[in-house]
Amino acid sequence: MADLNCIIVTDETKQGALQVNKERQDNGLSPIDVHVVPMVPADDHNQDGDKKLSSTSLRREILGILLKPPLKCVESNQPYIIGLTGGIGSGKSSIGRRLQKLGASIIDCHETYKVDTEVYKQIITTFGEDIINPTDRSIDRKLLGKKVFQSSNELKKLTDIVWPAILNLTRERIDCLFEEGKRIIFLDAAVLIEAKWTVAVNEIWIASIPPKEAIRRVVERDRISIEEAKRRLSAQISNQERFSYANVLFCTYWAESVTQKQVEHAWNLLLQRING
C-alpha cells in the first residue's frame, strides 16, 4: 500500500478512501490523491443469474469514458487534437496502434530521432557515437536512456534538444494531415505534460499502469536491472500527477482484450462528441 499514488472512487465509496488516507497518515505515510468519478451503470451477472453492480466492473467502466470536459471545444475549421501520453511501460504506444487500426491519425513524436535529422546529429554530438545502433545507424534509445536517466542534468540536455524539435514536427504534421482531410489527430508523446504541450490539445488521454507492473515490463523489455528501471520511473512525473490531467484514462494491466474494449469504447464516444 505504501507505493500507491492515487485511488479512484465514486461518491458512494469516497468515505472509504478518506479513511485509507487517515490510516496512512497515522502510519507515517503521505496521503494519496482521491479521484472521484461519476457512477456508471454496469450490470454484472452472478452465478445465480441475478443482476448486481460489481465494484470491479465499475472500476473498469470508468476507463475509456470522458472523465471531464474537453480542454477545447470542437471547431469545424480546426483539427481535433488529442494528446496520448503515459509513463514508461504504460502501454501508451500499443493504445496508439489500436486507435490507428480504428481509423485515427497518429503522430509519433519519436520520429525526431530518425537518422540524419538535425536532432539526430545533435544527440550524437552530445551523448557520443556509442549510442548508435551498428546495424542501421539509428539511435539505440535503450543505450541513450542509460545515459540520460543517470542524472537530471543529462536528461535536461536531451529534452533541450528534443522538445523544440518535436513541437515543430507536430505542427508540420498536423497541418499536412488536416489538409489531407484528417480531422482527428493524436499526438503520441510521452512528455506531453512535462513539456507543457497540453495547451495545444483538445483532450488528454492517458495510459496508466501500477508502478510495480511498469518496472516489471521495463526490466523485461529493455533487459535492465530493477534498480535501473526504478531510476527511470522516478525520473518521470507520478501517476497521481498524470491523472489530474486526464480527460480519458486507460489501464493496460489486464488482458489485451480488456485494453481493446477500453480503446474501442473511448473511440466510439469520441466520434459521438465530434460528430454531435
N, C-alpha and C positions, 0 to 999 in steps of 0.2 A: 504493500500500500504506500510505502514511502516515496516511490518514484512516480506516483500519479500526478498528472498535470491538470486534468480537467475532468469534471463529471457532468454528464448530460442527463437532465431530468425533465419531468413535466411539472406542472403546478401541483399535481397530486403528490409527487414524490420529492418535492423541493425540501420539505422539512427534514427528511432523512439525510439529504446531502448536507444541510446545515449542521445536523448532529455529527456527521462524519468530520466536518471541519472543527467542531468543538473538541472532539476526541483527539484529532490530530494536534491541535494547539496544546491540549492537556499533556500530550506526549512529546512536546518539544518540536513538532513538525510544523512547517508553514502551511497555511490554508490553501486549498486548491480552488481553481475557478469553477463556479457553478453556472452552467449554461442551461437556461430554461427554454424549452421548445414547446410549441403548441401540440395539443393532443391530436393524434391522427388515428382514426378508426382502423383497427387491424384485427379482423376476425380470425380466430385460430381454432381448429377443431381438436378437442382432446380425444382420448381413446373411446369415450362413450358417445362421441358424435355431438356433444353439446358445444355450443359456441362460447368461447371465453376470450378475454383480452389478455394476451400474453405479453409480459413485460419485455421478453426477448424480441418478439416480433415488433413491439412498439419501438424499441431502440433501433431496429433495422429499418423501420418505416420512416424514421426522420432522415435517413440517409438518401440523398438524391432529390430531396424536395427543397423548395425555396424557404430558407430559414428567416430571411429578412429581405426587404425590398431592394431591387437593384440600385446601384450607385447612380446610374444614369438611365433616363427613360429611352424608349425606342424612338429613333428618328429615321424617317423614310429615306433621307438623303445621306445617311451615315451608316457605316458598318456597325454591327453589334459585336462588341469585342469582349471576350471572356478570358480572364487570366486563370490559367490552370497551374496550380502550384502545390508544393508539398515537400516535406523533409526527405532526407536521404533514406532510400529503401521503402518509401511510402506507396509505391506503385503508381506514381503520377504519370509516367510515360506510358504505362500499359493502359491507363484510363484514356490517355490521348489517342492511342491506337484504336481503342474500341469506339471512341467518338468519331474518328476518321472513317471507320467502316460504316458508321451510321449516316455519314454524309457531311461531317464537319470539316472545315478547313483548319489545318493545324500549322502554326509557325513554330518550328523547333529552334529555340534560341541558342542551342549548341552549334548551330550552323556557322557561328562566328569563328569556331575553331578550325574550320576547313583549311586544308593545305594551301600555302602560298597566299593566303589573305593577309592583310596588314596586321590583323590581330594575331594570327599565327606567328608571324615574324617577330612581333613584339614579345610574345610569350616565350619563344625560343631564346631570344636575346636575353630576357630577364631571368629565366629559370634554367637555361642550359640545354644543350642538344641531347643529353641523356634521357630526356622525356619523349624523344621521337621514337615512334614505332618503326623498326627497321624494315618491315615488310611493305608498308605503304606510305611511310613518312608522315603519317598522321600523328597528332599529339596523343600520347597514351595518358588518358585522364586519370587512370589509377596511379601512375607514377607522379603525375602533376599533383594529385591530391595528397600524396605522401609528403610532398614538399610544402604545399601551402597550408595544410592543416597542422603543421608543426608550431606555427606562431601566428598571431593576429597580424603582425607586420607583413609577413609573406602573403597572407590571404588578402590583405588590403592592396598589395602590389598587383595581384591578379584582378581583383574587382575594379581597380582604377583603369586597367587595360580593357577589360571585357565589357563592363556595364555600359559605357557610352556607345561602344560598337553594337551591342545588342539592341539598344534603343534605336539607333539609326537603321539597323537591319529590319526591325519590326515595322518601322514607319514605312519603309520602302515596300516591304512585302504586303502590308495591309493595303496600301494604295493599289498595288498590282492586282491583288485578289479581288478587291472591291470593283475595279474596272472590269474584271472578268465575270462579274455578276455574283460573286460570293458575298453573302450578306452576313453570315455568322462566322466569325473568325476567332479561333482560340490561340492564345499565346502560351505555349508550354515553357514556363520559366520558373526554375527553382528559386530564383532570387526576386521574384515579383514584389514581395512585401519589403524585403530588406532594401531593395533599390528604389523603393517608393514609386513604382510604376502603377500603383493601384489607382492613381488619379486618371489614368489613361484608359481604364476599362469600365464596362457597364456592370459586370458581375465578377466575383471571385469564387472559383471552385477549388476546393482544397481536398487533396488526398491525404489520408491520415493512417497511422498505424501505431500501436503501442511501442514505446521506446525499446523494450526488450526484443520485440519482434524485428524492429528496424535494425538493431545491432546484429541479430542472428542472420538476417538477409544480407547485410553488407559484408559480414565475415565470409559467408558462403559465396557471394557474387564476386567480391574483389580479392578473395583469398588473403585477407589481412588478419591481424590479431584482434581479439576482443578489445584490448586497450586502444588500439588504433581506431577501431570503429566507434568506440565511446568518445574519443577525442574529436572525431569528425562530427558526431551527433551534437556534442556540446558546443561546437563552433557555430551551430545554426540556432535560429530562434526556436523557442519551445512550441510544442503542440498547442499549449494554452494560448500563446500569443496569436498563432495562426487562426485558431478557432474564432477569435474575436473579429476577424475579417471575413469569415465565410458567409457567402450567400447560399452556397450549396456545399454540402460536406459528404465525402465518401470515406469508406473504410475498406481496405483490401485484405483484412485479416482472415476472412473466411474463404470458402471455396471460390474458384473463378466464376462459377455460375451465379453466385451471390453478387459479386462485383458487377457482372454483366447486367443483372437485373437493376442494380442501382443506376448504372450508366444509361440504360435504356429508359428508365423512369425519368431521370433528370433531363434527357434529351427530348422526350415527348412533352414534358411540362414546359421546357424552354420553347419549343415550337409553338405551343399554345400561347405563351406570353408574347412571342414575337409577332405571330400572325393574328393575334387578337381573338 
